[in-house]
């Protein structure tokens, strides 16, 4: 009886030891693959963002709400394909703006309080050489418009839009 118990204990320890080695081996293989895999090239998704005198590089990521441009500094711009819907960060400005449309009215909100309301027209487009310029005029925008520039491959390469109550322009420019 004592011999059976000893054999059972030895079997349990050997099983635990062997399974531990297998797990260790899998973990080592995974870590080795991580180290040997080349880092992801984010340059294809890199954009320049500018707001007033602030400029930084952000990276575009597709989300269910649109394209999110963000970086480690905390800058975030959410673009739905036509309109910048959120703008946050931008260095010392600490912008925190939410933008939504209700009918023809575009509401600019800071901390759930409307700080600007504009009436915006339809997007118009003009083909120029190899690009198409989409422009949208809103009231109170003296000589200015929201713009989206699309290249011949149908890729957006520039987004330029008013994002706050001071009519500050935020510009996203595709790099590379």
N, C-alpha and C positions, 0 to 999 in steps of 0.2 A: 504494500500500500504506500509506504513512504517512497519507494522507488518510482511508483507511478506519479505521485505528486511532484517529485523532483523532475521527472521527464516532462510533465505538463508545464512546470515553471520554466524549464529550459526551452521548451517549444515556444512558449509565450514570449520570452525574452528574445529568442532568435527571430521570431515573426516580427516583433516590434523593431528590432534592429534592422532587419532586412527591408521592412517597409519604409523605415526612416531613410535608409540609403537610397531607395528608389525615389522618394520625394526630393531628397537632396539632389539627386542627379537631374531630375526634371527642373528643379529650380535653377541649378547651375546651367543647364542647357538654355533655359529661358533668358537668364542674365547674359549668357554668352551671345545669344542672338540679338539681344538689345544693344549690346556693345558693338557688335560687328555690323549691324544694320546701319546704313548711312542715314544721317539726320534728314528729316523732311525739309524740302526746299520751300520755304514760305514766300520766296521772292515773287512767285507768280501771283500771289494774293496780296501783295503789299501795295499800299496806297499812302499818299501824303494827305494829312488833314491840316487845314489852316483855319484859324478863327481869330480875328483881330490880328495881333502880332504874334500869336502862338502858332507853332508848327511842330508836327510830330509824324511818325510813321505808324500806321495802323494796319491790321490784317483783316481781310474780309472772310467771313464765315457765314454760310447759308443757314438760316433758322426758319422755323415755321412762320415767324412774324415778318421775315424779310432778310435782308443782308445786314449782318452786324459787323461793323468795323470797330475793332478794339485793339488795345495794347496793354502791356503790363503797368503802364502809368495810370490806368484807370479811365482813359478816354474811351468813350463809347458813342457810336452813331448808328442808329437803326434806320435803315432806308427800305421802304416798301416797294421799290421799283419806280416810283414817281416822286415821292415826298419823304424828306427826312422826318421821321416820327418821334425820335428821341435824340437828344444830344446831351452828353454828360462829360464832365471832366474839363478838358482843355486847359490844363495847367493851373496857373494862379487864378483863373477866372471861375473855376469850380462851377461851370455851367450845369444846370439840371433842368432841362426843358423838355416838356412833352407836347407834341403837336398833333392835333387831330382835326379832321374835317367833319362838319355837320352841314350838309347841303353845300352851298357855296361859301360858307363861313369856315375859315381856318382859325382854330383856337390855339393859342400858345399858352401853355400852363406851366407855372412854377409852383411846386408844393400844392397841387390841386386847386390853384387859384388862377383864373384867366388873367394874363397880364397884357395880352394883345389879341385883338380879333380883326381879321382881314377878310375881305371878299375877293376870291381869286377866280380868274377866268379859266377857260379851257387851255390845255397844252396845245401849242402851235408848233409846227416843225418846218424847218428850212433846210434843204439839202445844199451843202456847200462842198464842192469838189468830192472828197472821199468820206465826208462825215455828214451826219445829220444833227442839227442843233434843235433841241426841243426847248421852247421858252414858255413860261407862264407868268402873266402879269397879274399882280394883286394890287388892290387900292392902297394908297399911301406909300407906294414904292416909287419914288420920284426917279424916273429914268433908269430904273433897274428892273430885273426880272429874275425868276428862278430859272436855272438852266440845267440841262442834261445833254452831254455830248456823246454821240454814239459813232464808233468807227465803222469802216466798211465790212468788218467781220461781225457786225451787230453787237459788239461789246461796248458797254458803257465805259468811257475813259475819263469823264469829268462830271461831277455833280456840284452845283453851286446854288445854294439856297439860303434865304433869310431864316434865322433860327431863334431870334429873340425880339423883345419889345424895343430894342435900340436899333433894330434893322441891321444887325451885324450879320455879315455873310459868312457861312461856313462852306469851305471848298474841299472836296475830296478829289484827288487827282491820281489816276492809275500810274504806278511806277513800272518801269521796265517794259 
